[in-house]
Amino acid sequence: MRNYTSVHDLGDLKAAVKEALEVKKTPYDFQELGKNKTMILLFFNSSLRTRLSTQKAAQNLGMNVIVLDVNAGAWKLEGERGVIMDGDKPEHLLEAIPVIGSYCDIIGVRAFAKFEDKKEDYEEVVINQFIKYSGVPVVSMEAATAHPLQGFADIITIEEHKKVERPKVVLTWAPHPRALPQAVPNSFAQFAQAADYDFVITHPEGYELAPEFAGDAKVEYDQKKAFEGADFIYAKNWASYNDYGQILSKDRAWTVDEEKMALTNNACFMHCLPVRRNMIVSDDVIEAETSLVVPQAANRVTSAQLVIKRILENL
């Protein structure tokens, strides 16, 4: 594996999960792979789990890690060619990227959707520039349209906790005060289908995901009907794709609560965090024994470590 931007880079997903779980058992057994190698983690956006888990994963593999908050600890970066740079951005990505690449062996990049231009976001302009110009492998720590480290951790978590071979997994939209990217639901939809789960997406009309990510997933507009018999409920907000970046609803009838969870097969609750309590999910549901949000977050180290391990093995 050279770069990591989607589930497709992992190859056989079952084999990847199996390998990840082995790495989880003995996380320090592969430190020779990263000895005297450096990973730079670049954050264009805020982060807690991604920052800490990716740094921990690289250190588990013996790597040196450098973390840079681009918007707080570096020159502001221009990303477009042809721009007269007479504003507040004194450095261009086309110079910055190869310089950063010269300082490390792997780059991790986190850059959200801007919701200004759907075409630009869905062409993944930022992360693809790093892949093209850095000269080193690139790991997506969340991009405009996908969060593959999160998606992989989600599947690892389900595989650890499932009670049937092919569980019913429901991705449900839930209300939020802000417009959020589609990256997490996009990746989860791809991973859940690659894992061959009985997968259902439920959301109000107007919140359909991009076809390339929704794939052949069943879409159910009746949330309660979708929850019936489910083994896992994954709650997440996202802004509209068709009315790009827009909030079409804040309907709190979509909040995941005990009444809705009672319709499931004693389902486990999942969310990528951070979560808005009593908008996305009620206190009682997220605090229940069936809540997996903390183990799910812990598996972010496991997913990142497997990805970095595979890249190091191919350097």
C-alpha positions in Angstrom: 0.0 0.0 0.0 1.4 3.4 -1.0 -1.4 5.9 0.0 -4.5 5.5 2.1 -7.6 7.4 1.2 -10.4 4.8 1.1 -11.5 1.2 1.9 -10.2 0.2 -1.5 -6.6 0.7 -0.5 -6.9 -2.1 2.1 -7.6 -4.8 -0.4 -9.4 -7.7 1.3 -11.3 -6.1 4.2 -11.7 -9.3 6.2 -7.9 -9.9 6.0 -7.2 -6.3 7.0 -9.5 -6.6 10.0 -7.9 -9.9 11.0 -4.4 -8.3 10.7 -5.5 -5.2 12.6 -6.7 -7.3 15.5 -3.4 -9.2 15.7 -1.6 -5.8 15.7 -3.9 -4.7 18.5 -2.8 -7.7 20.7 0.9 -6.9 20.3 1.2 -3.2 19.3 4.9 -2.9 20.0 6.1 -5.9 17.9 6.8 -3.9 14.8 9.0 -1.0 16.0 11.8 -1.9 13.7 9.6 -0.9 10.8 9.5 2.7 11.9 13.0 3.0 13.4 14.7 6.2 12.2 11.6 7.1 10.1 9.4 10.2 10.5 5.7 10.9 10.0 4.4 14.4 9.8 0.8 15.0 10.7 -0.7 18.1 9.2 -4.0 19.5 10.6 -5.9 22.1 8.6 -8.8 21.5 11.1 -9.3 20.8 14.7 -8.8 17.2 16.0 -8.8 15.2 19.2 -9.1 11.5 18.5 -7.4 11.6 15.0 -4.5 13.6 16.3 -3.8 11.5 19.4 -4.6 8.1 17.9 -2.5 8.6 14.7 0.4 9.9 16.7 0.2 7.0 19.1 -0.1 4.5 16.3 3.1 5.9 14.6 5.0 5.9 17.9 3.9 2.3 18.5 5.6 1.5 15.3 8.9 3.2 16.4 8.4 6.3 14.3 9.3 9.9 15.1 6.2 12.1 14.8 5.9 15.8 14.0 2.5 17.5 14.4 1.8 20.8 12.7 -1.4 22.8 13.0 -1.3 24.5 9.7 -3.7 27.4 10.6 -2.1 28.1 14.0 1.6 27.3 13.7 2.5 27.9 10.0 2.2 30.4 7.2 -1.3 30.6 5.7 -1.3 28.5 2.5 -2.7 29.3 -0.9 -4.0 26.3 -2.8 -5.0 27.6 -6.2 -2.8 28.2 -9.2 -3.1 31.5 -11.0 -3.9 33.5 -7.9 -2.1 36.8 -7.4 -0.8 36.3 -3.9 -1.3 39.8 -2.5 -3.5 38.8 0.4 -2.9 37.1 3.7 -1.5 33.8 2.3 2.3 34.2 1.8 3.1 30.6 0.9 1.7 28.3 -1.8 0.9 24.6 -1.3 3.0 23.7 -4.4 6.1 24.8 -2.6 5.1 23.8 0.9 4.1 20.2 0.0 7.5 19.0 -1.5 9.3 20.8 1.3 7.2 18.9 3.9 7.8 15.7 2.0 11.6 16.2 2.2 11.4 16.2 6.0 9.6 12.9 6.4 8.8 9.4 5.2 5.0 9.5 5.5 2.5 12.5 5.6 -0.9 12.4 7.3 -3.3 15.1 6.2 -6.6 16.3 7.7 -8.6 18.8 5.7 -12.4 19.1 5.8 -14.9 20.1 3.1 -15.2 23.8 2.7 -18.8 23.7 1.4 -17.9 26.4 -1.1 -17.6 24.3 -4.2 -19.0 20.7 -4.3 -16.9 19.9 -7.4 -13.7 21.0 -5.7 -14.5 19.1 -2.4 -15.5 15.9 -4.2 -12.4 16.0 -6.4 -10.4 16.0 -3.1 -8.1 18.8 -4.3 -6.1 19.2 -1.1 -5.2 15.6 -0.4 -4.6 14.8 -4.0 -2.1 17.7 -4.2 -0.2 16.1 -1.3 -0.2 12.7 -3.1 1.0 14.3 -6.4 3.7 16.6 -5.1 5.0 15.3 -1.7 7.1 12.4 -3.0 6.1 10.3 0.0 3.1 8.2 1.0 0.1 10.1 2.2 -2.5 9.0 4.8 -5.9 10.6 4.8 -6.7 11.6 8.4 -10.1 12.9 7.1 -10.6 14.6 3.8 -13.4 16.6 2.2 -15.4 13.5 1.3 -14.1 10.6 3.3 -12.7 9.6 6.7 -11.1 6.1 6.0 -9.3 5.8 9.4 -12.6 6.2 11.1 -14.4 3.9 8.8 -11.9 1.2 9.3 -12.0 1.6 13.1 -15.8 1.3 12.9 -15.7 -2.0 11.1 -13.0 -3.3 13.5 -15.4 -2.4 16.4 -18.4 -4.1 14.8 -16.3 -7.3 14.1 -15.3 -7.3 17.8 -18.9 -7.0 19.1 -21.2 -8.6 16.6 -23.2 -11.6 17.7 -24.3 -12.9 14.3 -22.2 -13.3 11.2 -24.1 -10.8 9.1 -25.5 -8.2 11.5 -28.1 -5.6 10.5 -26.3 -2.2 10.7 -28.2 1.1 10.5 -26.6 4.4 9.7 -29.0 7.1 10.9 -28.9 10.8 10.3 -29.5 12.9 13.4 -30.0 16.7 14.0 -27.1 19.1 14.6 -26.9 22.9 14.9 -24.2 23.2 12.3 -23.6 21.9 8.7 -21.3 18.9 8.9 -19.4 17.2 6.1 -20.5 13.9 4.6 -17.0 12.4 5.1 -17.8 10.1 8.1 -21.1 8.7 6.7 -19.6 8.4 3.2 -16.7 6.2 4.5 -19.0 4.2 6.8 -21.3 3.4 4.0 -18.4 2.2 1.9 -16.9 0.1 4.6 -20.2 -1.4 5.7 -21.0 -2.5 2.2 -17.5 -3.9 1.7 -18.0 -5.9 4.9 -21.2 -7.3 3.4 -23.4 -6.3 6.4 -27.2 -6.0 6.1 -26.8 -2.3 5.8 -29.5 0.4 5.9 -29.2 4.2 5.7 -32.1 6.2 7.2 -32.5 10.0 6.9 -35.0 12.7 6.0 -35.6 13.2 2.3 -33.0 15.6 0.9 -30.1 14.0 2.8 -29.2 11.3 0.3 -25.4 10.6 0.1 -23.5 10.9 -3.1 -24.2 7.8 -5.2 -20.5 6.7 -5.3 -20.6 6.3 -1.5 -24.2 5.2 -1.0 -23.7 2.4 -3.5 -26.4 -0.2 -3.3 -27.3 0.5 0.3 -31.0 0.3 1.2 -32.4 3.8 2.1 -35.3 4.0 4.5 -36.9 7.4 5.2 -38.9 6.0 8.2 -36.3 6.0 11.0 -38.3 3.7 13.3 -38.9 1.2 10.6 -35.1 1.2 9.8 -34.3 0.5 13.5 -36.5 -2.6 13.7 -34.3 -5.7 14.4 -31.0 -3.8 14.1 -27.8 -5.0 15.7 -25.9 -1.8 15.4 -27.1 1.8 15.3 -24.5 4.4 14.0 -25.8 7.9 14.5 -24.3 10.8 12.6 -25.3 14.2 11.2 -24.4 15.4 7.7 -25.4 18.3 5.6 -27.2 17.9 2.3 -25.2 16.7 -0.7 -27.7 17.7 -3.4 -28.3 21.1 -1.7 -24.7 21.2 -1.0 -23.7 22.0 2.5 -27.2 23.2 3.5 -29.1 22.3 6.7 -32.5 21.2 5.6 -33.7 20.0 9.0 -33.0 20.2 12.7 -35.9 17.9 13.5 -35.3 16.5 17.0 -37.7 13.7 16.3 -34.6 12.1 14.7 -32.6 12.1 17.9 -31.7 8.5 18.9 -33.4 7.7 22.3 -34.4 4.7 24.4 -37.7 4.4 22.7 -36.1 4.0 19.3 -33.4 1.7 20.6 -36.2 -0.5 22.1 -37.2 -1.3 18.5 -33.8 -2.9 17.8 -32.3 -6.3 18.6 -30.6 -4.8 21.7 -28.4 -2.9 19.3 -25.1 -1.4 20.2 -24.9 2.4 19.7 -22.0 3.9 17.7 -20.9 7.4 17.0 -17.5 8.8 15.9 -17.4 11.6 18.5 -17.5 14.4 19.5 -21.3 14.1 19.9 -23.9 16.6 20.8 -25.9 15.0 23.6 -29.6 15.2 23.4 -29.5 16.3 19.8 -27.7 13.3 18.2 -28.3 10.9 21.0 -29.9 10.9 24.5 -27.9 10.7 27.7 -29.4 7.3 28.5 -28.5 5.7 25.2 -24.9 7.0 25.0 -24.3 6.0 28.7 -25.9 2.5 28.3 -23.8 -0.7 28.5 -24.5 -1.2 24.8 -22.8 2.1 23.9 -19.6 1.5 22.0 -18.4 5.1 21.5 -15.3 4.7 23.7 -14.1 1.3 22.4 -14.8 2.7 18.9 -12.6 5.7 19.6 -9.9 3.4 21.1 -9.8 1.4 17.8 -8.7 4.5 16.0 -5.2 3.6 17.2 -5.6 0.1 15.8 -6.9 1.2 12.4 -4.1 3.8 12.0 -1.4 1.4 13.1 -2.4 -1.2 10.6 -2.4 1.4 7.8 0.9 2.8 8.7 2.4 -0.6 9.2 1.4 -1.7 5.7 2.9 1.5 4.2 6.2 1.1 6.1 6.4 -2.5 4.9 6.4 -1.1 1.3 8.9 1.7 1.7 
